[in-house]
Amino acid sequence: MRIMVTGASGYLGQVIQRVLAREHEVAAYGHRQVAAHRQPLDLREAAAVTAAVERLQPDAVVHCAAYRDPDFCEQHPAEAWRLNVESARALLASLPAAARFLFISSDYVFDGVHPPYPEDGERHPINYYGRTKVAAEDLVLARGNGIVLRVPLLVGPGPRFQQSGFIAKAAQTIEEQAVSEWDDVIQRFPTAIDDVAAAVAFLLEREDTAGIYHFSQRTGGTQYAWVQRLADIMGVPRARLQPARSLVARPARRPVNSQLANRRLAALGFDRQTDFETVARQVLATRCP
């Protein structure tokens, strides 16, 4: 297939680009950090989106691009809507009818009150980021062959150690001598980014996969619990890690437990689960000596 990947300068987009390129012709687009294997495209400009799609004539689109920081979206709703919703609208309007469209969505479409959430669970976002995802999902699902893939917190090695998300940031803090506090309220389900990219390829390469899918690590824990495990892997004493048992006030509320149930993907035979320790060791191996 000829596949268009948006958000290819981002954490997930780069991994999806690499995985899909093993079997398909991939055209990757990014707004930041444009490289030789990535083309510049501002998805907030509908005319530019239309021109790119008409030039490429893709068989499928994987739409990863989004503002993902809930606090930014809460404070800049108009800008968040431009990228998180209107870019999907422009892509969908430009695509040939037969082309597949896979949209990366989020567990934040749920309120976190009644987990685990099945694919057909009632959406009730409690922040603006989640509301943009709901709106974009509706656009995608109105297309007969549209696919929505909801994912939670992603972990895995980035191009450099500093770009490896939660694990890299936590490891750097753990190695410092100061005492640090970690949230011990919100449940998180850190999911291997390579597994998510494999799920994307799996869904695109089948013809019977329209609709909503969830992909998440089944094991959950608070941020405090995960950094304790990371400290053990690193061989660093836990003594400087302290639990914070009240939520810090932030512009955007977070669901306390938005665990996703992977029912539909598992029913199709895809249930890849890379454990946290394996991913953490992969990330730590990318550190400079």
PyMOL commands that set and color helices and strands:
alter all, ss='L'
color gray80, all
select helices_A, chain A and resi 11-20+46-56+70-75+77-94+107-109+128-141+161-163+165-175+193-204+223-234+238-240+263-267+276-284
alter helices_A, ss='H'
color red, helices_A
select strands_A, chain A and resi 2-6+25-30+39-40+60-63+100-106+146-151+154-155+180-183+187-188+191-192+211-214+221-222+241-244
alter strands_A, ss='S'
color yellow, strands_A
deselect
rebuild
show_as cartoon
